[in-house]
Amino acid sequence: MKVIKAANLGVLFLLELATLVAAAYGGFGGERTAPVTWLLGIGGPAVLIALWALFGSPKSRYKTRGAVRVGFELLWFGAGVAALAVAGAAGWAVALAVVCVVSKTLAAVWRQ
């Protein structure tokens, strides 16, 4: 069981990275002018990184707990899902959402 729990922590880390990649993909995708594309493609992940550093990281300055933490993670990971959906990658959006729900549920049950 220890190996499965450790694997879930690895999946959670990969989900964080996948959310950042999804935000960049969503920003660079679509029919927009070049400045807007660059702004969204780089700015979206940058905003997510700043939010994670402030509220989501284990060493964050402003710790979130309980329902606030759940809401923050729902919005944070949801941003990645939404970016994929807007970019036209609906299958990837669904996959990211499903893996997030399963992994976060296991993390809550196992108190990770």
C-alpha positions as CSV (number, residue, x, y, z in Angstrom):
1,M,0.0,0.0,0.0
2,K,2.9,2.3,0.7
3,V,4.0,2.1,-3.0
4,I,0.5,3.0,-4.2
5,K,0.3,6.0,-1.9
6,A,3.7,7.2,-3.1
7,A,2.6,6.7,-6.7
8,N,-0.5,8.8,-6.1
9,L,1.8,11.6,-4.8
10,G,3.7,11.4,-8.1
11,V,0.5,11.5,-10.0
12,L,-0.6,14.6,-8.1
13,F,2.7,16.3,-9.0
14,L,2.2,15.3,-12.7
15,L,-1.3,16.7,-12.6
16,E,0.1,20.1,-11.4
17,L,2.5,20.1,-14.3
18,A,-0.2,19.0,-16.7
19,T,-2.4,21.9,-15.6
20,L,0.4,24.3,-16.4
21,V,0.9,22.7,-19.8
22,A,-2.8,22.8,-20.5
23,A,-2.9,26.5,-19.7
24,A,-0.1,27.2,-22.1
25,Y,-1.7,25.0,-24.8
26,G,-5.0,26.8,-24.4
27,G,-3.3,30.2,-24.5
28,F,-1.3,29.5,-27.6
29,G,-4.2,27.7,-29.4
30,G,-7.0,29.4,-31.1
31,E,-7.5,32.2,-33.6
32,R,-6.1,35.3,-32.0
33,T,-3.6,38.0,-32.8
34,A,0.0,37.3,-32.0
35,P,0.3,39.6,-28.9
36,V,-2.9,38.1,-27.3
37,T,-1.7,34.6,-28.0
38,W,1.7,35.2,-26.4
39,L,0.0,37.0,-23.5
40,L,-2.3,34.1,-22.8
41,G,0.2,31.4,-23.6
42,I,2.8,32.7,-21.2
43,G,0.6,34.7,-18.8
44,G,-1.9,32.0,-18.1
45,P,0.7,29.5,-16.7
46,A,2.5,32.4,-14.9
47,V,-0.6,33.4,-13.1
48,L,-1.3,29.8,-12.1
49,I,2.3,29.4,-10.8
50,A,1.9,32.5,-8.7
51,L,-1.4,31.3,-7.3
52,W,0.1,27.9,-6.5
53,A,3.1,29.5,-4.8
54,L,0.9,31.7,-2.7
55,F,-2.0,29.3,-1.8
56,G,-1.4,25.7,-3.0
57,S,2.2,24.7,-2.3
58,P,3.0,22.9,0.9
59,K,5.4,25.8,1.7
60,S,2.9,28.5,0.6
61,R,2.8,31.8,2.4
62,Y,-1.0,31.6,2.9
63,K,-2.0,28.1,3.9
64,T,-5.5,27.0,2.7
65,R,-7.3,24.2,4.5
66,G,-10.7,22.5,4.4
67,A,-13.4,23.9,2.1
68,V,-11.2,26.8,1.0
69,R,-8.5,24.3,-0.1
70,V,-11.0,22.3,-2.0
71,G,-12.4,25.4,-3.7
72,F,-8.9,26.6,-4.6
73,E,-7.9,23.3,-6.1
74,L,-11.2,23.0,-8.0
75,L,-10.6,26.4,-9.6
76,W,-6.9,25.8,-10.2
77,F,-7.2,22.3,-11.8
78,G,-10.4,23.4,-13.4
79,A,-8.5,26.2,-15.2
80,G,-6.4,23.5,-16.9
81,V,-9.4,21.5,-17.9
82,A,-11.2,24.7,-19.2
83,A,-8.1,25.7,-21.2
84,L,-8.0,22.3,-22.9
85,A,-11.7,22.4,-23.7
86,V,-11.5,26.0,-25.1
87,A,-8.5,24.9,-27.3
88,G,-10.6,22.1,-28.8
89,A,-9.0,19.2,-26.9
90,A,-12.2,17.9,-25.3
91,G,-10.8,14.4,-24.9
92,W,-7.7,15.6,-23.1
93,A,-9.9,17.9,-20.9
94,V,-12.1,15.0,-19.9
95,A,-9.0,12.8,-19.2
96,L,-7.4,15.5,-17.1
97,A,-10.6,16.0,-15.1
98,V,-11.1,12.3,-14.5
99,V,-7.5,11.7,-13.3
100,C,-7.7,14.8,-11.1
101,V,-11.0,13.6,-9.4
102,V,-9.7,10.1,-8.9
103,S,-6.2,11.1,-7.6
104,K,-7.5,13.9,-5.3
105,T,-10.2,11.6,-3.9
106,L,-7.6,9.0,-3.1
107,A,-5.4,11.7,-1.6
108,A,-8.3,12.9,0.6
109,V,-9.0,9.3,1.8
110,W,-5.4,8.6,2.5
111,R,-4.8,12.1,4.1
112,Q,-2.0,13.0,1.7
